[in-house]
Amino acid sequence: MPSSRTVVFCAIDDLIPISGNVLTGFGGFLESLADVGIPSVWVSSRNRHQLDSPIRKLGHSGPFIAENGSGVYLPEDYFHLKPQRTLRLGRFTCIPVAAPQPAAAEALETLADDTQISIVPLRSLSTRECMQNTGLSRQEADALRQRDFDELFFFAGTSDADIQRFRQRAEHHKFSLRRFGSLWSLAVRASLATCIQELRRLYDRALHAHSFAIAITTTAESPELSRACDRAILLTERSSTGPAPTFTSHPPAKCLPLFSTDTWPFVLDAIQRSRRP
């Protein structure tokens, strides 16, 4: 495991598309982080099956947070000191934060019955129907449906007022309800902030020092990631001299252009300048 006290939490969904190429320069940036001993943690709304291919392709050997803050996934023997509460999911040790399935499936059914709002769980569709509704290939559609914690669904013929009522009911039950592209995701007790806290405690124990967390995120990602870290780097489609982000972090996020050829060297430099002595 890396020895640096700096830990980078990187929201990767806009940087590694499900279909298509990795954003130019991002792969080299990850290699540069590894070269200087800074661990990176991927943060994603996808599940472990969807992340398997990019993990192998980019050689990611660190932890990742999946399914919208539902759980922390650790590679084998990444930490010598084991977390107290874990699940074995595939080839990963997982620290569950959300309640594992079928909790989300049951919660979704309860919400639909309580509100009398029509929903269609993605797992209820055939592979062909899933492909038609998501625009994904057969392999990608099959991977999308295999959730450890959250339940993916879409509303069927509902109004904006119905969706708002559904969201309010989910909030009343303290369920985590998020947009997932053209779909929605429901989880029971998911929390990205808690996932980050769990990981930082493990890094603190392993390093015998307080970790220093830096978030890398985009304007399309939840500000929850930035707020849970000590520093934030916001990748925007505007220039670095554009308006400040609409959310707050402590201190304010450093803004860099998402598609500039110089962005990733600047990000690496900003991370190294932010490191504690």
matplotlib code that plots the C-alpha trace (Angstrom):
import matplotlib.pyplot as plt

x = [0.0, 1.3, 3.0, 1.7, -0.6, -2.4, -5.3, -7.1, -10.8, -11.6, -15.2, -14.6, -18.0, -17.4, -13.8, -14.2, -17.4, -19.3, -19.0, -16.0, -12.5, -11.1, -10.7, -7.4, -4.6, -6.5, -4.7, -1.3, -2.4, -3.2, 0.2, 1.8, 0.0, 1.3, 4.8, 4.9, 3.2, -0.2, -3.1, -6.2, -9.7, -12.3, -15.8, -18.6, -22.3, -21.6, -21.3, -18.3, -19.2, -19.2, -15.9, -14.1, -13.0, -11.7, -10.0, -8.1, -7.5, -6.0, -4.3, -6.2, -4.9, -6.6, -10.0, -13.1, -16.5, -19.4, -23.2, -23.5, -21.8, -23.2, -20.0, -16.2, -14.4, -10.9, -8.5, -7.1, -4.5, -4.5, -4.6, -2.8, -5.3, -8.7, -12.0, -14.3, -17.4, -17.0, -18.7, -16.9, -18.2, -16.5, -12.8, -13.2, -13.6, -16.4, -17.2, -21.0, -22.5, -25.9, -28.0, -27.3, -29.9, -32.7, -33.2, -33.4, -35.7, -38.1, -37.9, -38.6, -41.7, -42.9, -42.5, -44.4, -47.3, -47.4, -47.4, -49.4, -46.7, -45.8, -42.1, -40.3, -37.2, -34.4, -34.0, -37.5, -36.6, -35.2, -31.7, -33.1, -35.5, -32.7, -30.6, -33.4, -34.1, -30.5, -28.8, -26.1, -24.6, -25.7, -22.6, -22.9, -26.7, -26.1, -23.4, -25.6, -28.3, -26.1, -26.3, -25.0, -26.8, -29.0, -32.0, -32.2, -35.6, -37.5, -40.8, -43.6, -45.9, -45.5, -45.7, -43.1, -45.4, -45.6, -41.8, -41.4, -43.9, -42.0, -38.7, -40.3, -41.5, -38.1, -36.5, -39.1, -37.8, -34.2, -33.7, -31.0, -32.7, -30.5, -30.7, -28.6, -28.5, -32.0, -32.7, -33.0, -31.2, -32.6, -30.5, -31.1, -28.7, -26.1, -23.7, -20.7, -19.4, -19.5, -17.6, -14.9, -14.7, -14.4, -11.5, -9.7, -9.8, -8.1, -5.5, -4.9, -4.3, -2.0, 0.1, 0.0, -1.0, -4.0, -4.7, -5.2, -8.1, -8.3, -11.4, -11.4, -14.9, -16.8, -19.8, -22.0, -21.0, -22.5, -20.9, -21.0, -17.6, -16.0, -17.5, -16.2, -12.6, -10.0, -9.4, -11.3, -10.3, -13.3, -13.1, -15.5, -16.3, -15.6, -12.1, -10.2, -11.0, -14.8, -17.3, -16.8, -18.7, -22.2, -21.4, -19.1, -16.0, -13.3, -11.4, -13.2, -12.5, -9.8, -11.3, -9.6, -10.9, -12.1, -10.9, -7.6, -4.5, -2.7, -5.3, -3.9, -0.3, -2.0, -4.1, -1.0, 0.8, -2.2, -2.3, 1.4, 1.2, -1.7, 0.1, 0.9, 4.6]
y = [0.0, 3.5, 5.4, 8.9, 10.6, 12.3, 10.2, 11.3, 10.5, 10.7, 10.7, 8.6, 8.4, 11.4, 10.4, 6.8, 6.4, 3.1, 3.1, 4.8, 5.9, 7.1, 10.8, 11.8, 12.2, 10.5, 7.2, 8.9, 11.0, 7.8, 6.4, 9.6, 9.4, 5.8, 6.9, 9.5, 7.1, 8.8, 6.4, 7.0, 5.9, 5.7, 7.0, 5.8, 5.2, 2.0, -1.4, -3.7, -5.6, -2.5, -1.3, -4.6, -3.8, -0.3, -1.5, -4.1, -1.8, 1.0, -1.2, 0.4, -1.4, 0.8, 0.8, 2.1, 3.3, 2.0, 2.3, 5.9, 5.5, 2.1, 0.4, 0.5, -2.2, -3.3, -5.3, -8.4, -7.6, -3.9, -3.0, -5.3, -4.3, -5.6, -3.6, -4.9, -5.3, -6.7, -8.7, -10.8, -9.8, -11.4, -10.8, -7.9, -7.3, -4.8, -2.5, -2.2, 1.2, 0.7, -2.3, -5.1, -6.3, -7.2, -4.3, -1.7, -3.8, -4.2, -0.5, 0.4, -1.9, -0.3, 3.2, 2.4, 0.8, 3.8, 6.4, 4.5, 5.6, 3.2, 2.2, -0.5, -2.1, -2.7, -6.2, -7.0, -6.4, -9.0, -8.4, -7.2, -4.8, -3.5, -2.9, -1.0, 1.2, 2.0, 2.0, -0.3, -3.4, -6.9, -7.3, -3.7, -4.2, -7.5, -5.9, -2.9, -5.0, -6.9, -4.6, -5.4, -2.6, -0.2, -0.8, 0.8, 1.6, 4.1, 5.8, 4.6, 7.4, 9.6, 13.4, 15.7, 16.2, 12.4, 12.1, 14.9, 13.2, 10.0, 11.8, 13.3, 9.9, 8.4, 11.3, 10.7, 7.1, 8.2, 6.3, 7.5, 8.4, 9.6, 10.2, 7.6, 8.9, 8.2, 5.9, 6.3, 4.6, 3.8, 2.5, 2.1, 4.1, 4.8, 7.6, 8.7, 10.7, 7.6, 5.6, 8.2, 8.3, 4.5, 4.6, 7.5, 5.6, 2.7, 4.9, 6.6, 3.3, 2.0, 5.2, 6.0, 9.6, 11.6, 11.2, 14.3, 13.8, 15.6, 15.2, 15.3, 15.8, 17.4, 19.8, 16.8, 14.9, 15.3, 18.0, 15.5, 14.2, 17.6, 18.4, 15.2, 15.9, 18.5, 20.0, 19.8, 20.1, 20.8, 20.0, 22.1, 22.7, 26.4, 27.9, 28.0, 31.7, 31.1, 31.4, 29.6, 26.4, 26.6, 24.4, 25.1, 23.2, 24.0, 25.8, 26.7, 24.2, 24.9, 25.0, 23.6, 23.1, 19.5, 19.1, 21.1, 19.2, 20.8, 19.8, 16.6, 18.0, 20.9, 18.6, 16.6, 19.8, 21.0, 17.8, 17.8, 21.5, 20.6, 17.8, 18.3, 18.2]
z = [0.0, -0.8, 2.0, 1.2, 3.6, 0.7, -0.7, -3.9, -4.2, -7.9, -9.3, -12.5, -14.2, -16.5, -17.1, -18.0, -20.1, -20.1, -23.8, -25.5, -24.7, -21.4, -21.3, -22.8, -20.3, -17.4, -17.7, -17.6, -14.6, -12.7, -13.5, -12.3, -9.0, -8.6, -9.4, -6.6, -4.1, -3.9, -3.6, -5.6, -4.7, -7.5, -6.7, -9.0, -9.3, -11.2, -9.6, -9.3, -12.4, -14.6, -13.0, -13.6, -17.2, -16.5, -13.4, -15.4, -18.4, -16.3, -13.7, -10.8, -7.7, -5.0, -3.3, -4.9, -3.8, -5.8, -6.3, -5.1, -1.7, -1.0, -0.1, -0.1, -2.1, -1.1, -3.2, -1.5, 1.2, 0.4, 4.1, 6.6, 9.3, 8.4, 8.9, 11.6, 9.4, 5.9, 3.1, 0.5, -2.9, -5.8, -5.6, -3.2, 0.5, 0.9, 3.8, 3.5, 4.2, 2.6, 3.4, 0.9, -1.5, -1.4, 1.0, -1.8, -3.9, -1.0, -0.2, -3.8, -3.8, -0.6, -1.9, -5.1, -3.1, -0.7, -3.4, -6.0, -8.5, -11.3, -11.5, -13.5, -11.8, -14.3, -13.0, -14.1, -17.8, -20.2, -21.5, -24.8, -23.1, -20.9, -24.0, -25.7, -22.6, -21.9, -25.3, -23.9, -25.5, -24.2, -22.0, -20.6, -20.0, -18.1, -16.0, -15.2, -13.6, -11.2, -8.1, -4.7, -2.9, -4.9, -7.1, -10.6, -12.0, -14.1, -13.7, -16.0, -17.3, -14.3, -14.0, -12.5, -9.5, -9.0, -9.1, -6.6, -4.3, -4.7, -3.8, -0.7, 0.4, -0.1, 1.9, 4.7, 5.0, 4.7, 1.5, -0.9, -4.2, -7.1, -10.8, -12.7, -16.3, -17.7, -14.7, -11.0, -8.1, -4.7, -1.8, 1.9, 4.1, 1.3, 2.2, 0.2, 3.2, 5.4, 2.8, 2.7, 6.5, 6.7, 4.2, 5.8, 9.2, 7.5, 5.9, 9.2, 11.0, 8.3, 8.1, 11.8, 10.7, 9.7, 6.0, 3.8, 1.3, -2.1, -4.2, -8.0, -9.4, -12.2, -12.3, -13.2, -10.0, -6.6, -4.4, -1.5, -2.5, -2.3, 1.0, 2.5, 1.6, 2.8, -0.7, -4.0, -7.6, -9.8, -13.5, -15.5, -19.1, -18.5, -18.4, -15.1, -14.8, -15.1, -12.3, -9.0, -8.5, -7.1, -4.1, -1.2, 0.0, 2.6, 1.2, -2.1, -4.9, -7.4, -10.9, -14.0, -17.5, -18.2, -21.8, -21.8, -22.9, -19.9, -17.3, -15.9, -15.3, -13.5, -11.4, -10.4, -9.5, -7.5, -5.6, -4.8, -3.7, -1.4, 0.4, 4.1, 5.0]

ax = plt.figure().add_subplot(projection="3d")
ax.plot(x, y, z, "-o")
ax.set_aspect("equal")
plt.show()
